[in-house]
Amino acid sequence: MSMTRTPRRGEIWLVDFDPSVGAEIRKLRPAVVLSLDGLLHLPLRVVVPLTDWKPRFAACLWFVHIQARAANGLNKDSGADAFQVKSMSENRFDRYLGVASTTELDAIADAVAFVVGRP
């Protein structure tokens, strides 16, 4: 991988999710770094992967709509899939794309909380 700096909370990176098993998200794709920057004891980051946005995702409380814009580096509207949250090695981070807004990051954290049963 070509990562040249430490991924930070709120940043969007291309992350290599392969190899994957079963219904796990796969391939090189964008992901939002969700873990706190102060938790850098291991070279791991908690990420929420992004996938192409589909209108049916709006009914799913674990999906957060992320509109493509220059600041986040996305070239199409995407959905942050909180049901696929993962801890990933820094070695899987390929390229920095941009940054999610504070509102988007808060919504993603809320979606992960929903998935794990936290009110």
C-alpha positions in Angstrom: 0.0 0.0 0.0 1.1 3.6 -0.6 -0.1 5.2 2.7 2.3 8.0 3.6 0.7 9.3 6.8 -1.5 8.1 9.7 -5.2 8.1 8.9 -7.2 10.4 11.2 -10.8 10.4 12.5 -13.2 11.7 9.9 -10.9 11.2 6.9 -11.9 9.1 3.9 -9.3 6.7 2.5 -9.2 4.0 -0.1 -8.9 0.8 2.0 -8.2 -2.7 0.7 -10.9 -5.0 2.2 -9.6 -8.2 0.5 -9.4 -10.9 1.3 -13.0 -11.1 2.6 -15.3 -14.0 3.5 -19.0 -14.6 2.7 -21.0 -11.4 2.8 -18.2 -9.2 4.1 -17.5 -6.0 2.1 -14.7 -6.6 -0.4 -12.2 -4.9 -2.8 -10.4 -1.5 -2.6 -13.1 1.0 -1.7 -13.5 4.3 0.3 -14.0 4.1 4.0 -14.4 6.7 6.8 -12.1 6.5 9.7 -14.2 6.4 12.9 -11.8 5.6 15.6 -10.5 8.3 18.0 -7.1 9.7 17.2 -6.0 9.2 20.8 -6.3 5.4 20.4 -3.1 5.0 18.4 -1.5 2.3 20.5 -1.7 -0.2 17.7 -1.4 0.5 13.9 -5.2 -0.2 13.5 -8.1 2.1 12.7 -11.8 1.5 13.0 -13.5 2.2 9.6 -16.9 2.3 8.1 -16.8 1.3 4.4 -18.6 3.3 1.7 -20.6 1.8 -1.1 -22.6 3.2 -4.0 -25.7 5.0 -2.7 -29.0 3.4 -3.6 -32.4 5.0 -2.7 -33.5 1.9 -0.8 -30.7 2.6 1.8 -32.6 5.6 3.0 -35.0 3.2 4.9 -32.0 1.5 6.6 -30.9 3.1 9.9 -27.4 1.7 9.6 -26.7 3.5 6.3 -25.6 7.2 6.2 -25.9 9.1 2.9 -22.6 10.8 1.9 -23.0 13.2 -1.0 -20.0 13.4 -3.3 -18.2 16.8 -3.1 -14.7 18.1 -3.5 -13.9 18.1 0.3 -14.5 14.4 0.7 -12.9 13.3 -2.6 -15.8 11.0 -3.6 -16.8 11.0 -7.3 -20.3 9.6 -6.6 -22.9 9.7 -3.8 -22.1 6.9 -1.3 -23.6 5.1 1.7 -21.6 4.5 4.9 -22.6 1.0 5.9 -22.3 0.9 9.7 -23.2 -2.8 9.7 -19.8 -3.5 8.1 -17.7 -1.5 10.6 -14.2 -3.0 10.9 -10.9 -2.6 12.6 -8.3 -2.5 9.8 -4.5 -2.5 9.8 -2.9 0.7 8.6 -1.2 -1.5 6.0 -4.6 -1.8 4.2 -4.9 2.0 3.7 -4.0 3.0 0.2 -4.7 6.6 -0.5 -6.2 9.6 1.2 -9.3 11.0 -0.5 -10.7 13.7 1.7 -12.7 14.3 4.8 -16.3 13.7 6.0 -18.2 16.6 7.5 -18.8 16.7 11.3 -22.5 16.1 10.7 -21.8 13.0 8.5 -19.3 11.7 11.0 -21.7 12.1 13.9 -24.4 10.3 11.9 -22.1 7.5 11.1 -21.2 7.1 14.8 -24.9 7.1 15.6 -25.5 4.4 13.0 -22.8 2.2 14.5 -24.3 2.8 18.0 -27.6 1.6 16.6 -26.1 -1.5 15.1 -24.6 -2.5 18.4 -27.7 -1.8 20.4 -26.7 1.4 22.1 -29.6 3.9 22.4 
